[in-house]
């Protein structure tokens, strides 16, 4: 579960609604800009995704990015206002918000790719 703090209150993943349905990422309909290209959130190399998401969320202890970790990181950034999503037809694009007031951190040390284990996260 992702625990994070927003405006002085602690929230849990179940307390917030996802902004990007998992199906959008699973069906490869969402991308992000990287080095002048638009890369798929689902198919991008872990290093490319980490470089992008680190602009919105301070991520620590990431060894592998499953589709569920990518989905959670995107939704945490959207909830915190550090990521923005735009929709064109059935495609979505992510961008790092210009201004954000909070520092966000995700600790995923308990997550093992493919293990099916729950993952822990924390946003400060």
MOVEN-V408384 format. One record per residue. N is the residue number from 1. NEAR is the number of other C-alpha atoms within 12 Angstrom. Layout:
BEGIN
n:near
N:NEAR
N:NEAR
END
This chain:
BEGIN
n:near
1:26
2:35
3:29
4:34
5:25
6:27
7:15
8:10
9:12
10:17
11:23
12:22
13:24
14:14
15:17
16:22
17:16
18:22
19:28
20:35
21:21
22:24
23:20
24:27
25:34
26:20
27:19
28:23
29:28
30:35
31:37
32:36
33:24
34:24
35:11
36:7
37:13
38:23
39:28
40:29
41:44
42:29
43:23
44:28
45:20
46:24
47:18
48:26
49:36
50:30
51:23
52:35
53:42
54:27
55:30
56:36
57:39
58:27
59:35
60:24
61:20
62:30
63:20
64:26
65:33
66:30
67:29
68:32
69:40
70:42
71:31
72:41
73:51
74:47
75:33
76:44
77:40
78:30
79:35
80:33
81:27
82:32
83:31
84:30
85:27
86:21
87:17
88:12
89:9
90:15
91:22
92:28
93:29
94:38
95:30
96:27
97:23
98:12
99:15
100:20
101:15
102:22
103:25
104:34
105:31
106:37
107:27
108:32
109:21
110:23
111:26
112:20
113:21
114:15
115:12
116:13
117:16
118:18
119:29
120:27
121:32
122:31
123:34
124:25
END
